[in-house]
Structures are given as C-alpha cells and as structure tokens.
C-alpha cells in the first residue's frame, strides 16, 4: 500500500523532521555539559595550576574545598568536592639519591606505567609523580618530590596527567617550597 502526500503535507513533514532533529541535537549537547557549580581552584595550596589541566580530574558538584596538611617533611593539598576527596597534590622531601619510581611506590598501590624526561616523571591515567630539579635540602640530605593523585575522579587521561604533573612540578620548583628545608614542614 502506498500513501501519496500532497505538497503541503510533505512540507509539514519536513518541518516536523527538522524540529525533531534540532531537539535531539540540543538534548545531546546538554548531556556533555558539566554540572559543576563551583569554580575550579586556581592554585593547589599556593601553587598555581591551570584550570584547563586540573578541571578534567574534578567531578561535578556544588561545593569545592581546598585544604592543606603538613608535617614530617610533607605538604598535602586536598581538593574536596561535596565532602568527597577528589584530588590530592603532595610535595615531599625524600632521601637524596632516590628515584621517582621509589617515591611513587611509597605513595601508590600501583606503579604508574608511563614515564617522561628520563624517568623524572611517572604517570598513569589518574595519578602522577615527579622529581623537582634543584630543590635539595643539603643539610638534611633530601630532595623534593611531587605527586598529583585523582583517585576520586572517574576521568582517566595519562597525557593530561603528564601535563598536570609537569606544570605542577615546575611551579613547585619556582616556589618557596623549593627553598625550604624538610624540617620547615
């Protein structure tokens, strides 16, 4: 059985089809938008970070809190979203002569499988570790290491995590942390 459509009926179906396609396209765009009601932090406890590097690792939510803990030669900066730990950035003084892999093994259950700059940085999709250049506490025989861990995030992107740890470590090197000593924390 065939149905014949008059020209006016054909135009009506074209308009209805176009509206349906437009509604589907607009509703598809809405699904990709972040439901983040808070501003992405511009620093991690005094160390500037790029929102574009940090943002993908932070979940949707209403409220963000950044809190710092320090002691025993370690500074930890926690980013908490809606009372749930989303990301942790660490600066830690470690015995001179150690490696980034050694530091990572003390901070994580899994060894990050990727590395950059001759093993100076070790990273995976949701965590990364770095060794600063030139941040040495000669009196205590220690070097400064960094870590960024986003276990509270569903986002996993090794390349983005490499960019984040590289930038974070560079900014730590330029900060007062690099000139401090392990006993200052």
C-alpha positions as CSV (number, residue, x, y, z in Angstrom):
1,X,0.0,0.0,0.0
2,X,1.4,3.4,-0.9
3,X,0.4,6.7,0.6
4,X,0.5,9.8,-1.5
5,X,1.4,13.0,0.2
6,X,0.3,16.4,-1.0
7,X,2.9,19.1,-1.4
8,X,1.7,20.9,1.7
9,X,1.7,17.7,3.7
10,X,5.3,17.0,2.6
11,X,6.4,20.5,3.7
12,X,4.8,19.8,7.1
13,X,6.7,16.5,7.5
14,X,10.0,18.2,6.6
15,X,9.4,20.9,9.2
16,X,8.5,18.3,11.9
17,X,11.5,16.2,10.9
18,X,13.8,19.3,11.1
19,X,12.4,20.2,14.6
20,X,12.9,16.6,15.8
21,X,16.5,16.6,14.6
22,X,17.1,20.0,16.3
23,X,15.6,18.9,19.6
24,X,17.7,15.7,19.5
25,X,20.9,17.6,18.8
26,X,20.2,20.1,21.5
27,X,19.4,17.5,24.1
28,X,22.6,15.6,23.1
29,X,24.7,18.8,23.8
30,X,23.2,19.2,27.2
31,X,24.4,15.7,28.2
32,X,28.0,16.7,27.7
33,X,27.9,19.8,29.8
34,X,29.4,19.8,33.2
35,X,27.1,20.1,36.2
36,X,29.9,21.8,38.1
37,X,28.5,24.6,40.3
38,X,31.8,25.6,41.8
39,X,34.9,27.4,40.4
40,X,37.9,25.3,39.6
41,X,40.7,26.2,42.0
42,X,43.4,28.4,40.5
43,X,46.0,27.0,42.9
44,X,46.8,24.0,45.0
45,X,47.7,25.4,48.4
46,X,49.7,28.2,47.0
47,X,51.0,26.5,43.8
48,X,49.3,28.0,40.7
49,X,47.6,25.5,38.4
50,X,45.9,25.8,35.1
51,X,42.1,25.2,35.3
52,X,42.3,23.5,31.9
53,X,44.8,21.0,33.3
54,X,43.1,20.5,36.7
55,X,39.4,20.7,35.7
56,X,39.0,17.3,33.9
57,X,40.0,15.5,37.0
58,X,37.4,17.2,39.2
59,X,33.9,15.8,39.3
60,X,30.6,17.6,39.0
61,X,29.3,19.0,42.2
62,X,28.1,22.0,44.1
63,X,30.9,22.9,46.6
64,X,34.7,22.7,46.5
65,X,37.1,23.0,49.4
66,X,40.9,23.1,49.3
67,X,42.7,22.2,52.5
68,X,46.3,21.8,53.4
69,X,48.0,19.5,55.8
70,X,51.7,19.5,56.5
71,X,54.2,17.7,58.8
72,X,57.1,15.4,58.7
73,X,58.6,16.9,55.6
74,X,55.4,16.6,53.6
75,X,52.8,19.1,52.4
76,X,49.5,17.6,51.2
77,X,46.8,19.7,49.4
78,X,43.4,18.1,49.2
79,X,40.6,19.1,46.8
80,X,37.3,18.0,48.2
81,X,34.1,18.2,46.2
82,X,30.8,17.9,48.0
83,X,32.6,16.3,51.0
84,X,34.4,13.7,48.9
85,X,38.1,13.7,48.3
86,X,38.6,14.3,44.5
87,X,42.3,15.1,44.2
88,X,45.4,15.2,46.3
89,X,48.6,17.1,45.5
90,X,51.7,16.3,47.5
91,X,55.2,17.8,48.0
92,X,57.5,15.5,49.9
93,X,61.2,15.6,50.9
94,X,62.8,12.2,50.3
95,X,66.3,10.9,50.9
96,X,68.7,12.1,48.3
97,X,69.6,9.7,45.5
98,X,66.2,8.1,45.3
99,X,64.1,7.9,42.1
100,X,60.7,9.0,41.1
101,X,59.7,5.3,40.9
102,X,60.9,4.8,44.5
103,X,58.8,7.8,45.6
104,X,55.7,6.6,43.7
105,X,55.9,3.2,45.3
106,X,55.6,4.8,48.7
107,X,52.5,6.8,47.6
108,X,50.5,4.4,45.4
109,X,49.4,0.8,45.3
110,X,50.0,0.6,41.6
111,X,53.3,1.6,39.8
112,X,52.5,4.1,37.1
113,X,53.3,2.5,33.8
114,X,54.4,5.6,31.8
115,X,57.4,7.9,32.2
116,X,58.8,11.1,30.8
117,X,62.1,13.0,30.9
118,X,64.3,10.0,31.6
119,X,62.1,8.7,34.4
120,X,61.9,12.1,36.2
121,X,58.1,11.8,35.8
122,X,56.0,8.7,36.3
123,X,52.3,8.7,35.5
124,X,49.1,6.9,34.7
125,X,45.6,8.0,33.8
126,X,44.7,9.3,37.2
127,X,48.0,9.9,39.1
128,X,51.5,11.2,38.5
129,X,54.7,11.7,40.4
130,X,57.7,13.9,39.7
131,X,61.1,14.9,41.0
132,X,61.9,18.5,41.2
133,X,65.1,19.9,39.6
134,X,67.4,21.7,42.0
135,X,65.2,21.5,45.2
136,X,67.7,20.0,47.6
137,X,67.9,20.3,51.3
138,X,71.6,19.7,51.7
139,X,71.6,20.0,55.5
140,X,69.2,17.0,55.7
141,X,70.3,15.2,52.6
142,X,66.9,15.3,50.9
143,X,65.3,16.2,47.5
144,X,61.8,17.4,46.9
145,X,59.3,15.2,45.0
146,X,55.7,15.9,43.8
147,X,52.6,13.9,43.3
148,X,49.1,14.5,41.9
149,X,46.6,11.8,42.6
150,X,43.0,11.9,41.4
151,X,41.6,8.6,42.6
152,X,38.3,10.4,43.4
153,X,37.8,11.1,39.7
154,X,36.2,8.9,37.0
155,X,38.4,10.8,34.4
156,X,41.4,8.9,33.2
157,X,43.8,10.5,30.8
158,X,47.5,9.7,31.0
159,X,48.6,12.5,28.6
160,X,46.6,15.1,30.6
161,X,48.0,13.8,33.9
162,X,51.6,14.1,32.4
163,X,50.9,17.8,31.6
164,X,49.5,18.4,35.0
165,X,52.4,16.9,37.0
166,X,55.0,18.6,34.7
167,X,53.4,22.0,35.2
168,X,52.8,21.5,38.9
169,X,56.4,20.4,39.5
170,X,57.7,23.3,37.5
171,X,55.7,25.7,39.7
172,X,56.9,24.0,42.9
173,X,60.5,24.5,41.7
174,X,59.8,28.2,41.4
175,X,58.1,28.4,44.8
176,X,59.2,28.9,48.4
177,X,58.8,25.2,48.8
178,X,62.0,24.6,46.8
179,X,64.0,26.9,49.1
180,X,62.6,25.4,52.3
181,X,64.0,22.5,54.2
182,X,62.5,19.2,55.2
183,X,62.3,20.4,58.9
184,X,60.2,23.5,57.9
185,X,57.1,21.4,57.4
